[in-house]
Amino acid sequence: MNNLLMNNLLVSSLLINLKLYFVTACAQCSSISRKDRLSELPEPILLHILSFLPMRYVVRTTILSKRWRHLWTIVQELDFGSEGFFPYQNYVDFVNRTMLRRGTYKIRRLRLDLYINGSSRKDYDGWILYAARNSVEELFLDFNADCFYWLPPPCVYCNSSLKALRMLSCRLIPDMQISWNLLKKLTLWFSVLWDESIHNIMVGAPKLEFFELFSCWDYNDPTFDSPSLRVLIVSEYESVDYELDEYDKGSVMRIPAPNVQSLNLSGSFYRSVFW
């Protein structure tokens, strides 16, 4: 069990135990107050507590009292981890029900665990469109590592509210125009993208400061030339069978970004690098 999940469970347990402590009446001691002190906390504090929990626990707080019945619907940090859902269709159904009941409140952060199958593609696209329409600022799309053929819907490529985007196991369309006016952090893992895709990112994300590629492939001569770029991480761990002859100088990675402060290149590099 990873540390994040353990922390979520501890916070959830603490929240419920506190509630039980404050609300449960002491039948033996009539002098003990039954006042619900936890529910009297200011709403921003309660929402901050809920922001640390996976949505499966956030939704459960509706049973605590009338004060909590609708509080979960305005939580802006939505962590839809798939842990504890089996079969996976139960997870899909849970996300659909939760988004439907939640309405149109703003989303600051959304994380989804996604597994490609024939019955879920329309659900995935619907979830992402829902987030885009509710001005999501941080979007984390964690696909199963074997699903690199997933194509993000158009609302991912053109989004004026995104500030951080992480996509695992996706395939970027090379000729798709990108418009990420506020994006500062982009992370792509186990994904397929071409040189043109990287160029479109450099042009379409004018405020990009952090860019990470981890075990991505199909690009050959990438150029990272965004003037706003501060941190660049490229990790290539795919095995490469590449032999140079006297006429073939190989692939080239160019990094003419003038303001890069941190550069991390690692893995099975076979290309020349010019910075």
C-alpha positions as CSV (number, residue, x, y, z in Angstrom):
1,M,0.0,0.0,0.0
2,N,1.6,3.3,-1.0
3,N,2.0,6.3,1.3
4,L,-0.7,8.3,-0.4
5,L,-3.4,5.6,0.0
6,M,-2.4,5.1,3.6
7,N,-2.7,8.8,4.3
8,N,-6.1,8.9,2.7
9,L,-7.3,6.0,4.8
10,L,-5.9,7.5,8.0
11,V,-7.6,10.9,7.2
12,S,-10.9,9.1,6.4
13,S,-10.7,7.1,9.6
14,L,-9.9,10.1,11.6
15,L,-12.8,12.1,10.1
16,I,-15.3,9.4,10.8
17,N,-14.0,8.7,14.3
18,L,-14.1,12.4,15.2
19,K,-17.6,12.6,14.0
20,L,-18.6,9.6,16.0
21,Y,-16.9,11.0,19.1
22,F,-18.7,14.4,18.8
23,V,-22.1,13.0,17.8
24,T,-22.5,9.8,19.7
25,A,-24.6,10.3,22.9
26,C,-23.4,8.9,26.1
27,A,-26.3,7.0,27.5
28,Q,-24.7,6.5,30.9
29,C,-23.8,10.2,31.3
30,S,-26.7,12.6,30.6
31,S,-24.5,15.5,31.5
32,I,-22.2,15.0,28.5
33,S,-23.1,17.4,25.7
34,R,-24.3,15.9,22.4
35,K,-23.2,19.0,20.5
36,D,-21.7,18.2,17.0
37,R,-18.5,20.2,17.2
38,L,-17.0,18.8,14.0
39,S,-19.9,19.9,11.9
40,E,-19.6,23.4,13.4
41,L,-16.2,23.9,11.8
42,P,-16.2,26.5,9.0
43,E,-17.0,25.2,5.6
44,P,-13.5,25.9,4.1
45,I,-11.9,23.8,6.8
46,L,-14.3,20.9,6.2
47,L,-13.7,21.1,2.4
48,H,-10.0,21.2,3.0
49,I,-10.2,17.9,5.0
50,L,-12.3,16.3,2.3
51,S,-9.8,17.3,-0.4
52,F,-7.3,14.8,0.9
53,L,-9.7,11.8,0.5
54,P,-10.5,9.6,-2.5
55,M,-14.1,10.3,-3.8
56,R,-15.3,6.9,-2.6
57,Y,-14.7,8.1,1.0
58,V,-15.9,11.7,0.3
59,V,-19.3,10.5,-0.8
60,R,-19.7,8.3,2.3
61,T,-19.6,11.4,4.5
62,T,-23.2,12.1,3.5
63,I,-24.3,9.8,6.3
64,L,-22.7,11.8,9.1
65,S,-25.4,14.5,9.5
66,K,-27.6,16.9,7.6
67,R,-24.7,19.4,7.4
68,W,-22.6,16.9,5.5
69,R,-25.4,15.7,3.1
70,H,-24.5,17.9,0.2
71,L,-21.1,19.2,1.3
72,W,-19.3,16.6,-0.9
73,T,-20.9,18.1,-4.1
74,I,-18.8,21.3,-3.8
75,V,-15.5,19.6,-3.1
76,Q,-13.2,20.8,-5.9
77,E,-10.5,18.1,-5.6
78,L,-11.9,14.9,-7.1
79,D,-9.7,11.8,-6.8
80,F,-11.4,8.9,-8.5
81,G,-8.9,6.2,-7.6
82,S,-10.1,2.7,-8.7
83,E,-8.8,0.9,-5.6
84,G,-11.5,-1.1,-4.0
85,F,-13.8,-1.4,-7.0
86,F,-14.3,-4.9,-8.5
87,P,-15.2,-5.6,-11.2
88,Y,-14.0,-2.4,-12.9
89,Q,-17.5,-1.7,-14.2
90,N,-18.4,-0.8,-10.6
91,Y,-15.8,2.0,-10.8
92,V,-17.3,3.3,-14.1
93,D,-20.8,3.3,-12.6
94,F,-19.6,5.1,-9.5
95,V,-17.9,7.9,-11.4
96,N,-20.9,8.3,-13.7
97,R,-23.3,8.5,-10.7
98,T,-21.0,10.9,-8.8
99,M,-20.6,13.3,-11.6
100,L,-24.3,13.3,-12.4
101,R,-25.2,14.1,-8.8
102,R,-22.4,16.6,-8.3
103,G,-23.7,19.0,-10.9
104,T,-21.8,21.9,-12.4
105,Y,-19.6,23.0,-9.5
106,K,-16.0,24.0,-10.4
107,I,-13.3,21.4,-10.4
108,R,-9.8,22.4,-9.4
109,R,-8.2,18.9,-9.6
110,L,-9.4,15.6,-11.2
111,R,-7.7,12.3,-11.2
112,L,-9.1,9.3,-13.1
113,D,-7.9,5.6,-13.3
114,L,-8.7,4.4,-16.8
115,Y,-8.7,1.0,-18.4
116,I,-9.6,0.8,-22.1
117,N,-12.4,-1.5,-23.0
118,G,-15.2,-1.3,-25.6
119,S,-17.9,-0.2,-23.1
120,S,-16.0,2.6,-21.4
121,R,-14.7,4.9,-24.2
122,K,-17.8,7.0,-24.3
123,D,-17.7,7.2,-20.5
124,Y,-14.1,8.4,-20.4
125,D,-14.7,11.1,-23.0
126,G,-17.8,12.2,-21.1
127,W,-15.8,12.5,-17.8
128,I,-13.1,14.6,-19.4
129,L,-15.6,16.8,-21.2
130,Y,-17.4,17.3,-17.8
131,A,-14.1,18.4,-16.2
132,A,-13.4,20.8,-19.1
133,R,-16.8,22.4,-18.8
134,N,-16.3,22.9,-15.1
135,S,-13.0,24.7,-15.6
136,V,-10.6,21.9,-14.3
137,E,-7.2,23.3,-13.5
138,E,-5.3,20.0,-12.8
139,L,-6.1,16.9,-14.8
140,F,-4.5,13.5,-14.2
141,L,-5.5,10.8,-16.6
142,D,-3.8,7.5,-15.6
143,F,-4.5,4.9,-18.2
144,N,-3.4,1.3,-17.9
145,A,0.1,1.0,-19.4
146,D,-1.1,-1.4,-22.1
147,C,-3.5,1.2,-23.6
148,F,-1.2,3.5,-25.4
149,Y,-3.6,3.7,-28.3
150,W,-6.1,5.9,-26.4
151,L,-6.6,9.2,-28.2
152,P,-7.5,12.1,-25.9
153,P,-10.7,13.9,-26.9
154,P,-10.5,17.4,-28.5
155,C,-11.4,19.1,-25.3
156,V,-8.0,18.0,-23.9
157,Y,-6.0,19.7,-26.8
158,C,-7.9,23.0,-26.5
159,N,-8.4,24.0,-22.9
160,S,-8.1,27.5,-21.4
161,S,-8.3,26.5,-17.8
162,L,-5.7,23.8,-17.4
163,K,-2.6,24.6,-15.4
164,A,-1.3,21.0,-14.9
165,L,-1.8,18.0,-17.1
166,R,-0.6,14.4,-16.6
167,M,-1.4,11.6,-19.1
168,L,-0.3,8.0,-18.9
169,S,-0.4,5.7,-21.9
170,C,-2.0,7.9,-24.6
171,R,-1.4,8.7,-28.2
172,L,-1.3,12.3,-29.3
173,I,-2.6,13.2,-32.7
174,P,0.3,14.9,-34.5
175,D,-1.7,17.4,-36.6
176,M,-4.1,18.4,-33.7
177,Q,-3.7,22.1,-32.8
178,I,-2.9,22.6,-29.1
179,S,-4.1,25.6,-27.0
180,W,-3.1,25.5,-23.4
181,N,-2.8,29.2,-22.5
182,L,-2.4,28.6,-18.8
183,L,-0.6,25.3,-18.7
184,K,2.6,25.3,-16.6
185,K,3.2,21.6,-16.0
186,L,2.9,18.8,-18.5
187,T,3.8,15.1,-17.7
188,L,3.6,12.3,-20.3
189,W,4.4,8.7,-19.4
190,F,4.4,5.7,-21.7
191,S,2.8,7.7,-24.5
192,V,3.2,7.9,-28.2
193,L,3.9,11.3,-29.8
194,W,5.7,12.6,-32.8
195,D,8.1,15.6,-33.4
196,E,5.1,17.6,-34.7
197,S,3.3,16.9,-31.4
198,I,6.2,18.3,-29.4
199,H,6.4,21.3,-31.7
200,N,2.6,21.9,-31.2
201,I,3.1,21.8,-27.4
202,M,6.0,24.3,-27.5
203,V,3.8,26.7,-29.6
204,G,0.5,26.1,-27.9
205,A,1.6,26.2,-24.3
206,P,3.2,29.7,-23.9
207,K,3.5,29.5,-20.1
208,L,4.8,25.9,-19.9
209,E,7.5,25.7,-17.2
210,F,7.8,22.0,-16.5
211,F,7.8,19.2,-19.2
212,E,8.5,15.6,-18.5
213,L,8.6,12.7,-21.0
214,F,9.0,9.2,-19.4
215,S,9.4,6.2,-21.6
216,C,7.6,7.8,-24.6
217,W,8.3,6.9,-28.2
218,D,7.9,7.6,-31.9
219,Y,9.5,11.0,-31.8
220,N,12.9,11.2,-33.6
221,D,14.3,14.8,-33.8
222,P,12.5,16.7,-31.0
223,T,13.1,20.4,-30.4
224,F,12.3,21.9,-27.1
225,D,12.4,25.7,-27.6
226,S,9.8,27.2,-25.4
227,P,11.2,30.4,-23.8
228,S,9.1,29.8,-20.7
229,L,10.5,26.3,-20.1
230,R,12.4,26.0,-16.8
231,V,12.5,22.2,-16.2
232,L,12.9,19.5,-18.8
233,I,13.0,15.8,-18.0
234,V,13.4,13.2,-20.7
235,S,13.8,9.5,-19.6
236,E,14.1,7.0,-22.4
237,Y,14.0,3.4,-21.2
238,E,12.8,1.6,-24.3
239,S,15.4,-0.8,-25.7
240,V,16.9,0.7,-28.9
241,D,18.6,-1.3,-31.7
242,Y,20.3,1.5,-33.6
243,E,23.5,1.4,-35.6
244,L,25.1,4.4,-37.2
245,D,26.9,4.2,-40.5
246,E,29.3,6.9,-41.9
247,Y,26.4,8.7,-43.7
248,D,23.8,8.5,-40.9
249,K,24.4,10.9,-38.1
250,G,21.4,9.6,-36.1
251,S,18.5,11.4,-34.5
252,V,19.1,14.8,-32.8
253,M,17.4,16.3,-29.8
254,R,17.7,20.1,-29.7
255,I,17.1,22.2,-26.6
256,P,17.4,25.9,-27.6
257,A,15.1,26.9,-24.7
258,P,17.0,29.9,-23.3
259,N,15.6,29.8,-19.7
260,V,16.0,26.1,-18.8
261,Q,17.3,25.9,-15.3
262,S,17.1,22.1,-14.8
263,L,17.8,19.5,-17.4
264,N,17.5,15.7,-16.7
265,L,18.3,13.3,-19.5
266,S,18.4,9.6,-18.6
267,G,17.9,6.1,-20.0
268,S,18.9,4.4,-23.3
269,F,19.8,7.6,-25.2
270,Y,20.9,7.0,-28.8
271,R,20.4,10.4,-30.2
272,S,22.7,13.4,-30.2
273,V,21.8,16.3,-27.9
274,F,22.4,20.0,-28.6
275,W,21.6,22.5,-26.0
